[in-house]
Amino acid sequence: MIRVHKIAHATYETPDLDQQAEYYTDIMGLTLVAKEKDTVYLASTVDHHSIVLRRGRNAKLRRARLPDSR
């Protein structure tokens, strides 16, 4: 099994954008960087826009990128 220690970027789709944004900021400690009608951009202390949440019909991972392991 591959153990992931860091995600460089991930985009999630969620039917409840406000609830997910609250979870990622209040529980996970990410910072809300920008909010549009159907999209929320969140960042950690080391990365800008590391998580993007988009309003969608189903909750699912749309895209993920792991950092280069150099």
Helices and strands as residue ranges (DSSP letters): E 9-14, H 17-22, I 23-27, E 31-35, E 39-43, E 51-55, E 60-65
